[in-house]
Amino acid sequence: MQNKLFREIQPNILPCLGEAIYHGPVLTEKEANMYFTVLKNQIPWEKERLKIAGKAIQMQRMVAWFGDKHYHYSYSGTIKVALLWPHELLKLKALAENICDEKYNSCLLNYYPDGNSGMGWHSDGEDSIVENSSIASLSLGAERKFSLKQKTGGNSISVLLENGSLLEMKGQTQNNWLHGLPKSKKITEPRINLTFRLMKE
């Protein structure tokens, strides 16, 4: 059983049954801060409302969903319809595609106002996503710990996601691992996370 925290670039942080590649910062601090400001001010953010155990819950984080087409994305009792790409997101999509050598047709954005907002354990295994496809996660703003735990086997892995950094999950990762963003009262600054995905046509 492993329980590791990574702070440096790793070719694959998972010990088995999947691939999670931490590419480290792919934007300069100046570039990352510029994109953070543009996205924070120009994206039509919506308050996230999830249905958990049959009850609608208002989350602190805000979300936005974009794509090549008006893709429908359903999770946790909510259905989102993708907006078409703004210019800044297309540039970041091209960057992620170049680094990961993959193609993406959609992006889910999350805005976390501070460390009191996070993401519980889950996997991105919805039927609308191409099975075993790459998901590229670009982080802007506050550094946050990103954690993965094996569904069976007991291994857990964490990595500190820096401002402007890129983490890629692919292969069997969603089938065998859960991931989440732990809350932390020590973090007072906001973070924007972009997860580029490949949706079924």
C-alpha positions in Angstrom: 0.0 0.0 0.0 1.3 3.4 -1.0 0.4 6.9 0.3 2.6 9.5 -1.4 2.6 13.2 -1.9 4.4 14.5 -5.1 5.8 18.0 -5.4 7.8 17.5 -8.7 7.2 16.5 -12.3 6.4 12.8 -12.6 6.0 10.6 -15.7 3.2 8.6 -14.0 2.3 9.2 -10.3 0.1 6.0 -10.2 1.8 2.8 -9.2 -0.7 0.6 -11.2 -3.9 0.3 -13.2 -3.8 3.7 -14.8 -1.9 6.7 -15.9 -1.8 10.2 -14.2 1.0 12.3 -15.6 2.0 15.5 -13.9 3.6 17.7 -16.5 4.3 20.6 -14.0 3.9 24.2 -15.0 3.3 24.7 -18.7 2.6 28.4 -18.4 4.8 31.1 -17.0 3.5 32.7 -13.8 2.8 35.9 -15.8 0.8 33.9 -18.4 -1.1 31.9 -15.8 -2.1 35.0 -13.9 -3.2 36.7 -17.1 -5.4 33.7 -18.1 -6.8 33.5 -14.6 -7.9 37.1 -14.7 -9.4 36.9 -18.1 -11.3 33.7 -17.4 -12.5 34.9 -13.9 -13.9 38.1 -15.5 -15.2 36.9 -18.8 -16.5 33.3 -18.3 -20.3 33.1 -17.6 -19.9 31.2 -14.3 -22.9 29.4 -12.8 -23.4 28.3 -9.2 -23.0 24.6 -9.0 -26.1 22.7 -7.8 -25.8 19.0 -7.3 -28.3 16.4 -6.3 -26.8 14.2 -3.5 -28.9 11.4 -1.9 -32.0 13.0 -3.6 -31.4 16.4 -2.1 -30.4 19.5 -4.1 -27.3 21.1 -2.6 -25.8 24.5 -3.4 -22.0 24.3 -3.8 -19.5 27.1 -3.2 -17.7 26.5 -6.4 -18.9 27.8 -9.8 -18.8 26.0 -13.1 -18.9 26.5 -16.9 -19.0 24.0 -19.8 -17.7 24.6 -23.3 -17.2 22.4 -26.4 -17.0 22.1 -30.2 -20.7 21.5 -30.2 -23.6 21.9 -27.7 -22.6 18.6 -25.9 -24.8 17.5 -23.1 -23.0 16.4 -19.9 -24.9 14.8 -17.1 -23.5 14.1 -13.6 -24.7 14.2 -10.0 -28.3 14.9 -11.0 -27.4 17.9 -13.2 -27.4 18.3 -17.0 -25.2 20.9 -18.7 -25.3 22.0 -22.3 -21.9 23.2 -23.7 -21.4 26.8 -24.9 -19.1 27.3 -27.9 -15.4 28.1 -27.2 -14.2 31.6 -26.5 -10.8 32.6 -27.9 -8.8 32.2 -24.7 -10.1 28.7 -24.1 -9.2 27.6 -27.6 -5.6 28.7 -27.0 -5.4 26.7 -23.8 -7.0 23.7 -25.5 -4.3 23.8 -28.2 -1.6 24.0 -25.5 -3.0 21.0 -23.7 -3.4 19.0 -26.9 0.2 19.8 -27.9 1.7 18.7 -24.6 -0.5 15.6 -24.1 -0.5 14.7 -27.8 -4.3 14.2 -27.6 -7.4 15.8 -29.1 -10.1 17.3 -26.9 -13.6 18.6 -27.9 -14.9 20.0 -24.6 -13.9 21.6 -21.3 -15.4 21.8 -17.8 -14.2 24.8 -15.8 -14.4 25.0 -12.0 -13.9 28.2 -10.0 -13.0 27.6 -6.3 -13.2 30.9 -4.3 -10.9 29.6 -1.6 -9.8 26.5 0.3 -13.3 26.1 1.9 -14.5 24.8 -1.6 -13.2 21.5 -2.9 -14.3 18.4 -4.7 -15.3 15.0 -3.1 -14.1 11.6 -4.2 -15.4 10.7 -7.7 -14.3 9.4 -11.1 -15.0 10.9 -14.5 -16.5 7.7 -16.0 -19.8 9.0 -17.4 -21.1 7.3 -20.5 -20.9 10.5 -22.5 -17.1 10.6 -22.2 -15.1 8.4 -24.6 -14.0 5.5 -22.5 -10.3 5.5 -21.3 -9.7 8.8 -23.1 -7.3 11.5 -21.9 -8.5 14.2 -19.5 -6.1 17.2 -19.2 -6.4 19.3 -16.1 -4.9 22.8 -16.2 -4.7 24.7 -12.9 -4.6 28.5 -12.5 -4.4 30.4 -9.3 -3.9 29.0 -5.8 -1.8 25.9 -5.4 -4.0 23.0 -4.3 -3.4 19.4 -3.3 -5.0 16.9 -5.8 -5.6 13.4 -4.4 -6.3 10.0 -6.0 -7.2 6.7 -4.2 -7.5 3.3 -5.6 -11.0 1.9 -5.6 -9.7 -1.4 -4.4 -6.2 -2.0 -3.2 -5.6 0.8 -0.6 -3.1 3.0 -2.6 -3.5 6.8 -2.3 -1.5 9.4 -4.2 -1.4 13.2 -3.9 0.3 15.9 -6.0 0.5 19.7 -5.4 -0.9 21.4 -8.5 1.0 24.6 -9.1 -0.2 27.8 -10.8 -0.1 27.1 -14.6 0.5 23.4 -14.2 -1.0 20.5 -16.2 -2.1 17.0 -15.0 -3.2 14.4 -17.4 -5.3 11.3 -16.6 -5.9 8.5 -19.1 -6.1 4.8 -19.8 -7.7 2.8 -17.0 -7.5 5.6 -14.4 -11.2 6.4 -14.2 -12.1 2.7 -13.9 -9.7 2.0 -11.0 -9.1 5.3 -9.2 -11.2 8.0 -7.5 -9.9 11.6 -7.4 -10.7 14.7 -5.4 -9.7 18.2 -4.3 -9.4 18.3 -0.4 -10.6 21.4 1.4 -8.1 23.5 3.3 -8.8 26.4 5.6 -5.3 27.6 5.1 -5.9 28.5 1.5 -7.5 32.0 1.1 -6.9 32.6 -2.6 -9.1 31.4 -5.5 -8.3 28.7 -8.1 -9.6 28.0 -11.6 -9.4 24.4 -13.0 -9.9 23.5 -16.6 -10.5 19.9 -17.5 -10.3 19.2 -21.2 -12.2 16.1 -22.3 -13.2 14.0 -25.3 -17.0 13.6 -25.4 -18.8 11.0 -27.6 -20.2 12.5 -30.8 
